[in-house]
C-alpha cells in the first residue's frame, strides 16, 4: 500500500506530535523549585529531563504508530469506513 519512505514519514509526524504532547510532563519551573534567578522568567524550567522525554516520546509514538499501521494494513479500518468522507467508485 505505502512505501517504506511513506511509513517513515508517518512515523516522523506521529513522533513529532507526541513530543509536543509529552514535553511538559515532569518539567519543574523556577516557581515550583522556589529559586527564581533575577532577570529570568519565573516559569522557565530549572532542569528538563530531555533524555527521559525523548525516550517516553519514542515509546508512546511507537505504540501509536503500531496501532495505526495495524489498522491500515490489516483491512480493519479504511477510509471508506469514515461516514463523512465521499465514496468513490472504481473506474474501468
C-alpha positions as CSV (number, residue, x, y, z in Angstrom):
1,X,0.0,0.0,0.0
2,X,2.6,2.6,1.1
3,X,6.4,2.5,0.6
4,X,8.8,2.4,3.5
5,X,9.6,6.1,3.0
6,X,5.9,6.9,3.4
7,X,5.6,4.9,6.6
8,X,8.8,6.6,7.9
9,X,7.2,10.0,7.2
10,X,4.0,8.9,9.0
11,X,6.1,7.8,12.0
12,X,8.0,11.1,12.0
13,X,4.7,13.1,12.1
14,X,3.4,10.8,14.9
15,X,6.6,11.1,16.8
16,X,6.8,14.9,16.5
17,X,3.2,15.3,17.5
18,X,3.7,13.0,20.5
19,X,6.8,15.0,21.5
20,X,4.7,18.2,22.0
21,X,2.2,16.2,24.0
22,X,4.8,14.6,26.3
23,X,7.2,17.7,26.6
24,X,5.6,19.4,29.6
25,X,5.4,16.3,31.8
26,X,8.0,16.2,34.6
27,X,9.4,19.7,33.9
28,X,9.8,21.8,37.1
29,X,9.9,25.6,36.7
30,X,11.6,28.1,39.0
31,X,8.4,28.9,40.9
32,X,8.0,25.2,41.7
33,X,11.6,25.0,43.0
34,X,11.3,28.2,44.9
35,X,14.6,29.6,43.5
36,X,13.9,32.4,41.0
37,X,17.1,33.7,39.3
38,X,16.9,37.5,39.0
39,X,16.3,38.7,35.4
40,X,14.7,35.4,34.2
41,X,11.2,34.3,33.6
42,X,9.8,32.6,36.7
43,X,8.1,30.0,34.6
44,X,11.4,29.0,32.9
45,X,12.3,25.3,33.6
46,X,15.0,24.7,36.1
47,X,16.0,21.4,34.5
48,X,14.2,19.5,31.8
49,X,14.8,15.7,31.7
50,X,15.3,15.7,27.9
51,X,16.6,12.1,27.8
52,X,13.6,10.8,29.6
53,X,11.2,12.9,27.5
54,X,12.7,11.6,24.2
55,X,12.5,8.0,25.5
56,X,8.9,8.3,26.6
57,X,8.1,10.1,23.3
58,X,9.6,7.3,21.3
59,X,7.8,4.6,23.2
60,X,4.4,6.3,23.0
61,X,4.8,7.2,19.3
62,X,5.9,3.6,18.5
63,X,2.7,2.3,20.2
64,X,0.5,4.8,18.3
65,X,2.3,4.1,15.0
66,X,1.9,0.3,15.5
67,X,-1.8,0.7,16.1
68,X,-2.2,2.9,13.1
69,X,-0.1,0.6,10.9
70,X,-2.2,-2.4,12.0
71,X,-5.4,-0.6,11.4
72,X,-4.4,0.5,7.9
73,X,-2.6,-2.7,6.6
74,X,-4.9,-5.4,8.1
75,X,-8.1,-4.0,6.5
76,X,-9.6,-3.5,9.9
77,X,-10.3,0.1,9.1
78,X,-10.2,2.0,5.9
79,X,-11.1,5.4,4.5
80,X,-14.5,4.1,3.3
81,X,-15.4,3.4,6.9
82,X,-15.4,7.1,7.8
83,X,-19.0,8.2,7.3
84,X,-18.5,11.9,6.3
85,X,-15.9,11.2,3.5
86,X,-17.2,10.9,0.0
87,X,-17.4,7.4,-1.5
88,X,-15.5,6.9,-4.8
89,X,-16.3,4.2,-7.3
90,X,-13.6,2.4,-9.2
91,X,-13.5,3.3,-12.9
92,X,-12.9,0.7,-15.5
